[in-house]
Structure formats: structure tokens, C-alpha cells
């Protein structure tokens, strides 16, 4: 059986593994921090190094090629990443540079498309035809599978749920627009909102979790404090859930999918992140991903 090297490029981490064509086995799973501040060349060199390590760990299995999931928007036909706010890239020929580095054919698609298609294929959305999903981490991505096929839109930009405007006069997003969902509900945005409240005088024990260094507050720290009963941290979590639920409800009203999948690093908060089922009345909601395997239904 042939294997494919899968590369998940995120704003925080790069994860690479070799997967059997039928999805039955994963070997050579390796990961390193992305470190985008070091520049595009360094990140691509790190991707190639991890891909080679994964291939070596596959111990002689036939490797058919490489599949790359990258933040977008991008051009899947030319393999170019047009813009990645969380990486600082514009017009990066990622597919061809990785292919040259590992000497294998490569394909490129949006990372959230890949994640949600994976959930449709082998995860939380198995057995349905129409699914919409969100990946919530350093940014917020989205993927749409209609009739068992990824919906790319006219210019490969479909599914950018994180850049849906939920407040036209709201927070500045890294993409340059104001009021994007990502500017409120991504991991860094949750932390930033919590810090802003502390600086404005909110009564909370959050600073104690980071030794008084507010720059060390992350979404996970906010969730831990909320779980411990901190009223302000719980307020931040609940407000995030309302905003995310409103965004997902809009998507449900547009696409009417059978299932909505929510996955990504931020969902590690589990049941303390009460967005699951929020404002959704027309689709089942399931949590996807290795770190958050429980399923929820509206």
C-alpha cells in the first residue's frame, strides 16, 4: 500500500506524518514550532526537514507524494500561498518549494479544508454528505464539504469563516479588516481580550496563573481560570462562545449542512468551552480532532 506525507502548517506548529492511502495507518508523526518570525525560508526548511524525517520513519514504505495544508487564501492550481496573516507571507510558492525539497510531487490546499475533509473521511463527520467545519487555533479557518467534495469557490477562497464580519466597527484583524470572527475567538484573540479587561481594571485572579506577567496569558490559561471558578475568565469564555455561536449559526443558515464540526487547538478546552450547540438549530454539531473526540448534538 502506498503512503502520502501530510503536512499541517499552522501559525504555531508544523505537524507532519505519513498516512496510508486508505487512512488505516499513521507513521512517522513529527512536529516542531513554526517560528514564523524567522521568515519564510526558515519555515520551509523546517517543513522539508520534518517531511524527510517522516519519510525515514516510514521505513521503506512507498511514498506517493506530499499533501500540504496551509493557511490561506491560496491558489491551489499554482500552489501559491497568496496571503497568510499569521505567517506574514504573500505570494509564497509553497507547493513547488516543498516538492523540490523532498523530491516528490506535492499538492496544496487550505489547511482548514484539509482538516474538515479529514473529519468527513475518517472523523466526526463520517457518513454524511454535507458538512461545514471550523478549525480554531492561532487563527480561525473553515472548510465546506458539499456532496462529498470540498467546495473551493470561484477563486479558492470559500470557507474563510474566520474572516466573517461579526462587528463592522469591531476589533482590527490581522487581515486588515475590522470585526472578523478570528479577531475575537481565535486563541491569541481570546488572550488579548482577557488582558485588555485586566488592564481596564477587571477583578480576576488570572495574573496569578502567570506570575503577574500578562504577556504569558493564553487562551488555555483563561480556560483554566474559568474552570477554577474565576468569574472574569468565565465571562471571557462565555462571550467568546456567544460570538462563535453567532458566526456558526450564520453559516448553518446559508449552507444547511447535516453536521458542523468544530476542531483545532482551542477546542482542547473541552466542555468548559460552551459553544457546542450554541445558537444552532438546523444541524448536528460534532467536535472533531484527536485532542477533542467527544461528540455533541443540538
C-alpha positions in Angstrom: 0.0 0.0 0.0 1.2 3.5 -0.8 1.5 6.3 1.7 1.2 10.1 1.5 3.1 12.6 3.6 0.7 15.0 5.1 1.9 18.4 6.2 -0.2 20.6 8.5 1.3 24.1 8.6 -0.1 26.3 11.4 0.8 29.6 12.8 2.1 28.0 16.0 3.2 24.4 15.0 4.1 22.3 12.0 2.9 18.7 12.1 3.9 16.1 9.6 3.1 12.4 9.2 2.9 9.6 6.6 -0.7 8.3 6.1 -1.8 5.1 4.3 -3.9 5.9 1.3 -6.9 4.2 2.9 -6.4 6.1 6.2 -5.7 2.9 8.1 -2.2 3.8 9.5 -0.3 6.9 10.5 3.5 6.6 10.9 6.4 9.0 11.4 4.4 11.7 13.2 6.7 14.6 13.9 6.2 18.2 15.0 8.1 21.5 15.6 7.2 25.1 16.4 6.6 27.1 13.2 8.5 30.2 14.4 7.2 32.4 11.6 9.2 35.3 12.9 12.3 33.7 11.5 11.0 34.2 8.0 9.6 32.1 5.1 12.8 30.4 4.1 13.4 29.1 7.6 9.9 27.8 7.9 10.1 26.0 4.6 13.4 24.5 5.5 11.8 23.2 8.8 8.9 21.7 6.8 11.3 19.9 4.5 13.3 18.6 7.4 10.2 17.3 9.1 8.9 15.7 5.9 12.2 13.9 5.4 12.1 12.7 9.0 8.6 11.3 8.5 9.6 9.6 5.3 12.6 8.0 7.0 10.3 6.8 9.8 8.1 5.1 7.3 10.9 2.5 6.8 10.8 1.9 3.1 7.1 2.2 2.5 6.2 3.6 -0.9 5.6 7.3 -0.6 3.3 8.5 -3.4 3.6 12.2 -2.7 3.1 15.1 -0.3 -0.1 16.9 0.7 0.2 20.3 2.3 -2.4 22.1 4.3 -1.6 25.8 4.7 -3.5 28.9 5.9 -4.9 30.9 3.0 -6.1 32.3 0.9 -4.1 30.5 -1.7 -4.2 29.3 -5.4 -4.4 25.5 -5.5 -3.7 25.3 -9.2 -0.3 27.1 -9.0 0.5 26.0 -5.4 1.0 29.6 -4.3 0.0 30.9 -0.8 -1.4 34.3 -1.6 -1.6 35.7 1.9 -1.2 34.3 5.4 -1.7 37.0 8.1 -0.4 34.7 10.9 2.8 33.8 9.0 3.4 37.1 7.2 3.6 35.6 3.8 2.5 36.9 0.4 2.7 35.0 -2.9 4.8 32.2 -1.5 5.3 29.2 -3.9 5.0 26.8 -1.1 4.0 23.7 -3.1 6.9 23.8 -5.5 9.5 24.6 -2.9 8.4 21.7 -0.7 8.2 19.4 -3.7 11.8 20.3 -4.7 13.0 19.9 -1.1 11.7 16.3 -0.7 11.9 15.4 -4.4 8.3 14.2 -4.5 5.1 15.5 -6.2 3.1 17.8 -3.9 -0.4 19.3 -3.8 -1.5 22.3 -1.7 -4.9 23.1 -0.2 -6.2 25.3 2.6 -5.4 23.8 6.0 -9.0 24.0 7.2 -10.3 22.4 4.0 -7.9 19.5 4.7 -8.9 19.2 8.3 -12.6 19.2 7.6 -12.3 16.8 4.7 -10.3 14.5 7.0 -13.2 14.7 9.5 -15.6 13.9 6.7 -13.4 11.0 5.5 -12.3 9.4 8.8 -13.5 11.6 11.7 -16.6 13.2 13.3 -18.5 13.7 10.0 -18.3 10.2 8.6 -21.4 9.1 6.9 -22.8 12.5 5.8 -22.7 14.3 2.5 -22.7 18.0 3.6 -20.6 19.3 6.4 -19.2 22.7 7.5 -16.3 22.9 9.9 -14.2 25.4 11.8 -10.6 25.0 13.0 -9.9 27.2 15.9 -6.3 27.8 16.9 -3.8 30.6 16.2 -6.4 31.7 13.6 -9.9 30.5 12.6 -10.2 28.6 9.4 -13.2 26.9 7.8 -13.9 24.1 5.4 -17.1 23.2 3.4 -17.8 19.7 2.1 -20.8 19.5 -0.2 -21.9 16.2 -1.7 -18.6 14.7 -0.5 -16.4 17.2 -2.3 -14.5 20.2 -0.9 -16.2 23.5 -2.0 -13.4 25.9 -3.1 -15.5 28.7 -4.6 -14.7 30.7 -7.7 -11.1 31.7 -6.6 -10.2 29.1 -3.9 -11.4 31.4 -1.1 -14.5 29.6 0.1 -14.7 28.7 3.7 -12.8 31.6 5.2 -15.2 31.6 8.1 -12.7 33.3 10.4 -12.9 36.4 8.3 -16.7 36.7 8.5 -17.6 40.1 9.9 -19.5 39.9 13.1 -19.0 43.6 14.1 -18.3 46.1 11.3 -16.9 48.6 13.8 -15.1 46.0 15.9 -11.6 44.8 16.6 -8.8 45.0 14.0 -8.0 41.7 12.4 -4.5 40.7 11.1 -6.1 40.5 7.7 -6.7 44.3 7.8 -10.5 44.2 8.2 -12.4 45.1 11.4 -14.7 42.9 13.3 -13.7 39.5 11.9 -14.6 36.4 13.9 -10.9 35.5 14.2 -10.2 38.8 15.9 -12.5 37.7 18.8 -12.5 33.9 19.0 -9.0 32.7 17.9 -6.6 31.6 20.7 -4.5 34.8 20.6 -7.6 37.0 20.4 -9.2 35.3 23.5 -5.9 36.0 25.4 -5.8 39.6 24.1 -9.4 40.3 25.2 -8.7 38.9 28.6 -5.6 41.1 29.0 -7.4 44.2 27.9 -10.0 43.6 30.6 -7.4 43.2 33.2 -5.7 46.4 32.2 -9.0 48.1 32.4 -9.4 47.1 36.0 -11.3 43.7 35.9 -11.2 41.8 39.2 -9.6 38.5 38.4 -7.0 36.0 39.6 -5.7 35.5 36.1 -2.4 37.3 36.7 -1.6 34.8 39.4 -1.6 32.0 36.9 1.3 33.6 35.0 3.3 35.1 37.9 2.0 38.6 37.1 3.4 38.6 33.5 0.3 39.4 31.4 2.2 38.6 28.2 2.1 34.9 29.2 -1.7 34.7 29.4 -3.0 32.3 26.7 -6.5 31.0 25.9 -5.6 27.9 27.8 -4.8 29.9 30.9 -8.1 31.7 30.6 -9.9 28.3 30.4 -8.0 27.0 33.4 -9.0 30.0 35.4 -12.6 29.7 34.3 -12.7 26.1 35.3 -11.3 27.1 38.7 -14.3 29.4 39.1 -12.7 32.8 38.2 -15.8 34.9 37.3 -14.0 37.2 34.9 -12.3 34.3 33.0 -15.7 32.6 32.7 -17.2 35.8 31.3 -14.5 35.9 28.6 -15.1 32.3 27.7 -18.9 32.8 27.6 -18.6 35.9 25.5 -16.3 34.1 23.1 -18.8 31.2 22.8 -21.7 33.6 22.0 -19.7 35.3 19.2 -18.6 32.0 17.8 -22.1 30.5 18.1 -23.5 33.5 16.2 -20.9 33.0 13.4 -21.6 29.3 13.1 -25.4 29.9 13.1 -25.0 32.2 10.1 -23.1 29.5 8.2 -25.8 27.0 9.1 -28.5 29.3 7.8 -26.6 29.7 4.5 -25.5 26.1 3.8 -27.9 24.0 5.9 -25.3 21.2 6.5 -26.0 17.9 8.2 -23.1 18.4 10.6 -21.0 21.2 11.9 -17.5 20.1 13.1 -15.5 22.3 15.5 -11.9 21.3 15.9 -8.4 22.8 16.5 -6.2 23.6 19.4 -8.6 25.9 21.2 -11.2 23.1 21.5 -8.9 21.4 24.0 -10.8 23.5 26.5 -13.5 20.7 26.1 -16.8 21.2 27.9 -15.5 24.4 29.5 -15.9 26.0 26.1 -19.7 26.2 25.9 -20.0 27.0 22.2 -21.1 23.5 21.2 -24.7 23.7 20.3 -24.9 27.5 20.8 -27.5 29.1 18.6 -27.6 26.0 16.3 -31.0 24.6 15.5 -30.6 23.1 12.0 -27.6 20.9 12.2 -25.9 18.4 14.4 -22.7 19.8 16.0 -19.8 17.5 16.5 -16.3 18.1 17.9 -13.5 16.8 15.8 -9.8 16.3 16.1 -7.5 14.0 18.1 -7.5 16.2 21.1 -11.3 16.6 21.4 -13.1 13.4 20.5 -16.4 13.9 22.2 -19.5 14.4 20.0 -22.2 16.9 20.7 -25.6 17.2 19.2 -28.1 20.1 19.1 
